[in-house]
Amino acid sequence: MNEFIKYTVNIAKGLHMLCSGMYITMLNMIRPKITEQYPENRGKKTYFENFRGELVMPHNENNEHKCTACGICMMNCPNGTIQIVTSVLTDETGKNKKALDRYVYDLGSCIFCALCTSSCPQGAIQWTNAFEHAVYTKDKLKKQLNREGSTLMTKNRQ
């Protein structure tokens, strides 16, 4: 008799679990759908203000940037995503100054931690909302952020 009661209780529990699962399924069938059609509604997407899609270095209309090639962003990057190639220039007073030759950003190894942008003293790099990064080869994910022939922005133009 004791085995029959256990058997009946297990069947009742099973039916209860089955009905609760069916109840959730039925609720989801009648709820409005929230699926967004991605390629068709690409321009209608809204982003949060702290969304990190791609790192860029803004330039002004004179092809000037704010990067002083100090290397703080490269030192703070946890996995070596940023590489700064510099050269030494001598100005008219005889002082040696660093000049930015290439600012290389490897999007494929970036973990989007934003340590580079938060540690940059000049605010020379920032995040954009661009998030489509599908490519066929990994080499195309390495990007040079400074434009060809760009120079450091002078203080009176900032």
C-alpha positions in Angstrom: 0.0 0.0 0.0 2.9 2.4 0.8 4.4 1.9 -2.6 1.1 2.7 -4.3 0.9 6.1 -2.4 4.5 7.0 -3.5 3.7 6.0 -7.0 0.5 8.2 -7.0 2.4 11.2 -5.5 5.1 10.9 -8.1 2.5 10.9 -10.9 0.8 13.9 -9.3 4.1 15.8 -9.1 4.9 14.9 -12.7 1.5 16.1 -13.9 2.0 19.3 -11.9 5.4 20.0 -13.5 4.0 19.2 -16.9 1.1 21.6 -16.5 3.4 24.4 -15.1 5.7 24.0 -18.1 2.7 24.1 -20.5 1.4 27.2 -18.7 4.6 29.1 -19.3 4.7 28.0 -22.9 1.1 29.1 -23.5 1.9 32.5 -21.9 4.9 33.0 -24.2 2.7 32.1 -27.2 0.2 34.9 -26.6 2.7 37.6 -25.5 3.8 40.1 -28.2 7.0 39.2 -29.9 10.1 41.4 -29.4 12.3 40.0 -32.1 14.1 42.6 -34.1 14.8 42.0 -37.7 18.6 42.8 -37.8 19.6 43.5 -41.3 16.3 45.3 -42.2 16.2 47.5 -39.1 19.9 48.3 -38.9 19.6 52.1 -38.8 16.9 52.1 -36.1 19.1 50.5 -33.4 19.6 52.6 -30.3 22.7 52.2 -28.2 23.5 53.0 -24.6 25.9 55.9 -24.0 28.6 53.6 -22.7 28.4 51.1 -25.6 31.9 50.1 -26.8 31.9 49.1 -30.5 35.2 50.2 -32.0 38.1 52.3 -31.0 38.8 55.4 -33.1 41.1 58.4 -33.1 39.3 61.6 -34.1 41.0 64.0 -36.5 40.0 67.6 -37.2 39.6 69.1 -40.7 43.4 69.9 -40.8 44.2 66.1 -40.3 45.4 66.7 -36.8 44.9 64.5 -33.7 45.4 64.9 -30.0 47.7 61.8 -29.4 51.1 62.8 -27.9 52.4 59.2 -28.2 52.9 58.9 -24.5 52.1 55.2 -24.5 49.9 55.1 -21.4 47.1 53.4 -23.3 49.5 50.8 -24.6 50.9 50.1 -21.1 47.4 49.8 -19.6 46.1 47.4 -22.3 45.8 44.0 -20.6 46.5 41.9 -23.7 48.6 44.1 -26.0 45.9 45.2 -28.3 47.4 48.6 -28.9 50.9 49.2 -30.4 52.3 52.7 -30.7 55.2 53.3 -33.1 57.0 56.6 -32.5 59.9 58.5 -33.8 62.0 61.2 -32.2 62.0 64.7 -33.7 64.1 67.6 -32.7 62.3 70.9 -32.6 63.7 74.4 -33.2 64.9 74.8 -29.6 66.9 71.6 -29.7 64.6 69.5 -27.6 63.8 65.9 -28.6 60.1 65.2 -28.8 58.2 62.0 -29.5 56.1 62.0 -32.7 53.4 59.4 -33.5 54.2 57.4 -36.6 51.6 54.6 -36.3 48.9 53.8 -33.8 47.9 50.2 -34.5 44.8 48.7 -32.9 44.0 45.0 -33.1 40.3 44.7 -32.8 40.5 40.8 -32.8 42.2 40.7 -29.5 40.5 43.6 -27.8 38.4 42.8 -24.8 36.6 46.2 -24.8 37.6 47.0 -21.2 38.1 50.7 -21.9 41.3 51.0 -19.9 42.9 52.7 -22.8 40.3 55.5 -23.2 39.9 56.1 -19.5 43.7 56.4 -19.0 44.4 58.6 -22.0 45.4 62.1 -20.6 44.7 63.9 -23.8 41.3 62.2 -24.7 42.8 61.2 -28.1 40.9 58.0 -28.5 37.3 57.2 -28.0 34.7 54.5 -28.6 32.1 54.5 -31.4 28.9 52.5 -31.9 30.2 50.5 -34.9 29.8 46.8 -34.1 29.8 45.0 -37.4 33.3 43.5 -37.6 32.8 40.3 -39.6 35.8 39.7 -41.9 37.3 36.6 -43.6 40.8 37.0 -42.3 42.1 38.0 -38.9 44.6 40.4 -40.5 41.8 42.8 -41.5 41.0 43.4 -37.8 44.3 45.3 -37.3 43.6 48.9 -38.0 45.8 52.0 -38.0 43.9 54.7 -36.2 46.0 57.7 -37.1 45.6 58.9 -40.7 48.5 59.1 -43.2 50.3 62.5 -42.8 48.4 63.5 -39.6 50.2 65.6 -37.0 49.7 66.6 -33.4 47.1 69.2 -32.8 48.6 72.5 -31.7 47.4 74.0 -28.4 45.8 77.1 -29.9 43.5 75.0 -32.2 42.1 72.7 -29.5 
